[in-house]
Amino acid sequence: MTRTGAAKNAESMGRPQTTGRPETVGGPQGTAAVARPRLALAAIILAGLLAVLISTWLTLPEAARGIVMPGPLVEYGLPVMRLVLDVAATATVGLSLLPKLLGFDDPERTEPVAARARHWAVLSALVWALSALVSTVLSAAELTPGQAPDVAGFVERIGSGQGLVVSASCAVVSAAVGMFAVRFGEKVPAELRVLVAAFGLLPLPVTGHASNWYWHDLSMVSMELHVIGSAAWVGGLLALAVLLAGNRGLLALALPRFSRLATVALLVVGLTGLFNGVVELLLTPGEEFPLSLVTTGYGQLVIAKIVFVGLVALLGGNIRWRLLPAISRQAPTAFAAWVAFELAVMGLAYGVAVALTRAPVS
C-alpha cells in the first residue's frame, strides 16, 4: 500500500496521520474548519480597529480657540498604528511560543507547523518594527501640530519616543533571530525567541499613563506584567487558531498546555489592568471615585475594557471546560468558530486599551 493510501485509510478509521504532513479534517466541514482560522487574524484586527476608532472619536479633546490641533492623520493614524504595533508584537510572541506548546517529542508531525510559525514570526516582527517607527513619527507630529515633526528631539527628550525606538530595535533583533530559526530550525531555542520578543514589549508601557504616578516603579511593574500576560494569552491563542484549528491531532497536543498558560495570564491581565485603571482614577484631582468611572471618558473606557476581558474569560472557560475534553479525544468541535469570536472580543479590548493610553484621565 502506498504512503498516501495508508494515510487515507488511517484518516477514514479515525486515527491521526503520522506522515509528517499537518493533519486536516476531511470533507466540507473540515475545509470550513481550516478556512475559519484564516478569519481569526482579520477578526482581531477589524474588531480592534473599530474599537480604537470609536474610542478615539469619543475621547478627542475639544479644540480651543487659538490652539492648533493635530489633523485627522495624527488623531486617528496614531492609535491605529499603535494597534497594529500591539497586534504584531503579540503575534510575534505567540508564534515564537508555539513550538513550546507543540513540544519536541514528535518532530515528524510538529515540524511542518513549527516551520510555518517561524516564517510568520519573522514577518510579524518586521510589521512590528515598521509600525513602531511610524508611531514615533506620528507621536512627534502630535506634539508640533502644523509644523514638521521633530522626530530626533522627540526621541531625545520624551520617554515615549525612546520606548518606541527601543521596541522597534527589539523587533528588528527578533526578526533577525527568527531568520536564523528559519534557517536552522529549533537549534535556535524557542525560549530565546520568546525572550527577545517579550523584551521588546517592556518599553511600551512608558508611552501610557504609567509614568504619571508617583509610585512609578510599582506602576511600571504592574504594566509590564499586564503587557507580557496579554501577549502570551492573545498571541498564543492567535497562533493556535491560525495554524492548528484544522489539525485535530496537534491541537489536542498543544491546547491543554496553552490552557494552563492562559489561566495564569488571565489572572495577571485582569488584576493588573483593574489595578492600573483604578489607580489612575483615584489619583485624578477633582474627580471622586467610584463616580469617576461613569463621569469621565477614561473611566468609561476602563469599564468597557473590564467588560471585554470578562467576556473573553467566559469564552475561554467555554473552550477549556466544554471543548477541551472533546479536542483531547480528537473529536469534531466548533473550536475554530469559538476562538474566532474570542479573538474578535480580544480585538475590542485591545482597541480600548490603545485608547486608554491616549485618553485624558479627567
C-alpha positions in Angstrom: 0.0 0.0 0.0 1.3 3.4 -0.9 2.0 6.0 1.8 -0.8 8.2 0.6 -3.2 5.2 0.7 -2.2 4.4 4.2 -2.8 8.0 5.3 -6.3 7.9 3.8 -7.1 4.6 5.5 -5.8 5.9 8.8 -8.0 9.0 8.4 -11.1 7.0 7.5 -10.6 4.8 10.6 -10.4 7.9 12.8 -6.7 7.6 13.6 -4.4 10.6 13.3 -1.9 10.6 10.4 1.7 10.2 11.1 3.1 11.1 7.7 4.8 14.3 8.7 2.1 16.4 6.9 -0.2 18.5 9.0 -3.5 16.7 9.8 -6.7 18.2 8.4 -10.3 17.2 8.8 -11.7 15.7 5.7 -14.9 16.8 3.9 -16.7 20.1 3.6 -16.8 20.6 7.4 -13.0 20.0 7.5 -12.5 22.6 4.8 -14.5 25.1 6.8 -12.5 24.3 9.9 -9.3 25.1 8.1 -10.8 28.2 6.5 -12.2 29.8 9.6 -8.9 30.3 11.3 -7.8 32.5 8.4 -10.6 34.8 9.7 -9.1 34.8 13.2 -6.4 37.4 12.4 -8.9 39.5 10.5 -11.3 39.3 13.4 -8.9 40.7 16.0 -7.6 43.4 13.7 -11.0 44.6 12.4 -12.6 44.5 15.9 -9.6 46.4 17.3 -9.8 49.0 14.5 -13.5 49.5 15.2 -12.9 49.9 19.0 -9.9 52.2 18.6 -11.6 54.5 16.1 -14.8 54.8 18.2 -12.8 55.2 21.4 -10.6 57.8 19.9 -13.5 59.8 18.5 -15.3 59.7 21.9 -12.2 60.9 23.7 -10.9 63.6 21.3 -10.2 66.9 23.2 -12.2 69.8 22.2 -10.4 72.4 20.1 -9.6 75.6 21.9 -9.6 79.0 20.1 -6.1 79.9 19.0 -4.6 76.4 19.6 -3.6 74.4 16.6 -4.8 70.8 16.9 -3.3 67.7 15.2 -5.0 66.7 11.9 -7.1 63.6 11.4 -4.0 61.7 10.1 -2.4 62.1 13.5 -5.5 61.9 15.6 -6.7 58.6 14.1 -3.5 57.3 12.4 -1.5 57.2 15.6 -3.9 55.0 17.6 -4.4 52.7 14.5 -0.6 52.4 14.2 -0.4 51.6 17.9 -3.0 48.9 17.5 -1.0 47.4 14.6 2.1 47.6 16.7 0.4 45.8 19.6 -1.1 43.0 17.4 2.1 42.4 15.5 4.2 42.3 18.7 1.6 40.0 20.3 1.6 37.7 17.2 5.4 37.5 17.3 5.3 36.4 20.9 2.6 33.8 20.2 4.2 32.4 17.1 7.6 32.1 18.9 5.8 30.3 21.8 4.0 27.8 19.6 6.9 25.3 19.3 7.0 25.0 23.1 3.2 24.3 23.1 3.7 21.6 20.5 6.7 20.0 22.2 9.6 18.3 20.6 8.8 14.6 21.1 7.4 14.0 17.6 9.2 16.3 15.1 7.8 14.5 12.1 4.3 15.7 13.0 5.1 19.1 14.6 8.0 20.4 12.4 5.8 21.4 9.4 3.6 23.6 11.6 6.6 24.9 13.6 8.4 25.9 10.4 5.4 28.0 9.3 5.3 29.6 12.7 8.9 30.6 12.4 8.4 32.2 9.0 5.3 34.1 10.2 7.1 35.2 13.3 9.7 37.0 11.1 7.0 38.7 9.1 5.1 39.9 12.2 8.3 41.2 13.8 9.0 43.3 10.7 5.5 44.7 10.8 6.0 45.4 14.5 9.3 47.3 13.7 7.7 49.3 10.9 4.6 50.3 12.9 6.7 51.3 15.9 8.8 53.7 13.7 5.6 55.1 12.0 4.2 55.6 15.5 7.3 57.5 16.5 6.9 59.9 13.6 3.2 60.4 14.3 3.8 60.9 18.0 6.3 63.6 17.2 3.9 65.3 14.8 1.2 65.3 17.6 3.4 67.5 19.7 4.1 70.0 17.0 0.8 70.4 15.0 1.1 72.5 11.9 4.9 72.1 11.8 7.3 69.5 10.6 7.7 66.8 13.3 11.0 67.0 15.2 11.5 63.2 15.5 15.0 63.4 16.8 14.0 65.9 19.5 11.0 63.8 20.4 13.1 60.7 20.9 15.8 62.6 22.8 13.5 64.3 25.3 10.4 62.2 25.6 10.3 58.8 27.3 7.5 57.5 25.0 9.7 58.3 21.9 12.6 56.4 23.5 10.3 53.5 24.3 9.1 53.2 20.8 12.6 53.3 19.3 13.8 50.6 21.8 10.7 48.5 20.9 11.4 48.9 17.2 15.0 47.9 17.7 14.0 44.8 19.7 11.6 43.9 16.9 14.4 44.1 14.4 16.5 41.8 16.6 13.6 39.5 17.0 13.3 39.3 13.2 17.0 38.6 12.9 16.9 35.8 15.4 13.8 34.5 13.7 15.6 34.4 10.4 18.3 32.2 12.0 15.5 30.0 13.3 14.0 29.7 9.8 17.5 28.6 8.6 18.5 26.3 11.4 15.1 25.3 12.9 14.8 24.6 16.6 18.5 24.7 17.0 17.7 28.3 17.7 15.8 27.7 21.0 12.2 28.8 21.1 12.9 30.2 24.6 15.4 32.7 23.1 12.9 33.8 20.5 10.2 34.3 23.1 12.6 36.2 25.4 13.7 38.6 22.7 10.1 39.3 21.6 8.9 39.8 25.2 11.8 42.1 25.9 10.6 44.3 23.1 7.3 44.7 24.8 8.7 46.1 28.0 9.3 49.7 26.8 5.7 50.1 25.6 4.1 51.0 29.0 6.3 54.0 29.1 4.1 55.5 26.4 0.9 55.3 28.5 -0.3 56.7 31.8 2.0 54.6 33.9 4.7 57.3 34.2 2.2 59.7 35.7 2.1 58.1 39.1 4.4 59.0 42.0 4.9 55.3 42.8 6.5 54.9 39.4 8.3 51.6 40.0 5.3 49.7 41.3 3.1 51.1 38.5 5.6 50.1 35.8 5.9 46.6 37.2 2.2 46.2 37.1 2.1 47.5 33.5 4.9 45.2 32.4 3.1 42.2 33.8 -0.1 43.3 32.1 1.6 43.6 28.7 3.5 40.3 28.9 0.4 38.5 30.2 -1.7 39.9 27.3 0.9 39.0 24.7 1.3 35.4 25.9 -2.5 34.9 26.2 -3.7 36.6 23.0 -0.6 35.7 20.9 -0.7 32.0 21.9 -4.4 31.8 21.1 -3.9 33.5 17.8 -1.1 31.1 16.8 -3.3 28.1 17.8 -6.3 29.5 15.8 -4.4 30.2 12.6 -2.0 27.2 12.5 -3.7 24.4 14.4 -7.5 24.8 14.3 -7.8 22.4 11.3 -5.3 19.8 12.8 -7.1 17.8 15.5 -4.0 15.8 16.5 -1.7 18.7 17.1 -4.5 20.8 18.6 -5.1 18.0 21.1 -1.4 18.1 21.9 -1.0 21.9 22.3 -4.3 23.2 23.6 -4.1 21.7 27.1 -0.7 23.2 27.6 -1.9 26.6 26.4 -5.0 26.4 28.6 -2.8 26.2 31.7 -0.8 29.2 30.5 -3.9 31.2 29.6 -5.4 30.7 33.0 -2.4 32.3 34.7 -2.3 35.0 32.0 -6.0 35.8 32.5 -5.5 36.3 36.3 -2.4 38.5 35.7 -4.1 40.6 33.0 -7.3 41.1 34.9 -5.8 42.0 38.2 -3.1 44.4 36.8 -5.5 46.0 34.4 -8.0 46.7 37.1 -5.3 47.9 39.4 -3.8 50.4 37.0 -7.2 51.7 35.8 -8.4 52.3 39.4 -5.2 53.9 40.5 -5.3 56.4 37.6 -8.9 57.4 38.6 -8.0 57.6 42.3 -5.2 60.0 41.7 -7.1 62.2 39.3 -7.7 65.6 41.1 -11.2 66.9 41.2 -12.9 63.6 40.5 -14.5 61.4 43.1 -14.0 57.6 42.8 -16.0 55.5 42.0 -18.2 58.1 40.4 -15.4 59.0 38.1 -15.9 55.5 36.4 -19.0 56.9 34.8 -18.4 60.7 34.7 -15.1 60.6 32.8 -14.2 59.3 29.4 -11.3 57.4 30.9 -13.5 55.7 33.5 -15.9 54.6 30.8 -13.1 53.1 28.8 -12.0 51.2 31.9 -15.5 49.8 32.4 -15.6 48.8 28.7 -12.2 47.0 28.9 -13.3 45.2 32.1 -16.5 44.0 30.3 -14.5 42.8 27.3 -11.9 41.0 29.4 -14.7 39.4 31.4 -16.4 38.2 28.2 -13.1 36.8 27.0 -12.7 34.9 30.2 -16.2 33.4 29.8 -15.4 32.4 26.2 -12.0 30.9 27.3 -13.8 29.0 30.0 -16.2 27.5 27.4 -13.2 26.4 25.4 -11.5 24.9 28.4 -14.3 23.2 30.1 -16.7 22.3 27.2 -14.5 21.9 24.1 -11.1 20.7 25.5 -12.3 17.2 26.5 -13.6 16.6 23.0 -10.5 18.2 21.5 -8.3 15.9 23.6 -10.2 12.9 22.1 -9.7 14.5 18.6 -13.4 14.7 18.1 -15.0 17.3 15.9 -15.7 20.6 17.7 -16.6 24.2 16.9 -13.2 25.3 18.2 -12.4 27.5 15.1 -15.7 29.4 15.4 -15.4 29.9 19.2 -11.8 31.0 19.0 -12.6 33.5 16.2 -15.3 35.0 18.4 -12.9 35.2 21.4 -10.2 36.9 19.3 -12.8 39.4 18.0 -13.6 40.3 21.6 -9.9 40.5 22.4 -9.5 42.9 19.5 -12.1 45.1 21.0 -10.3 45.0 24.3 -7.0 45.9 22.5 -8.6 48.8 20.8 -10.0 50.2 24.1 -6.5 49.6 25.7 -4.9 51.7 23.0 -7.4 54.5 23.5 -6.8 54.3 27.3 -3.1 55.2 26.7 -4.1 58.4 25.0 -7.3 59.4 26.7 -7.2 62.2 29.3 -7.9 60.8 32.7 -10.2 63.7 33.7 
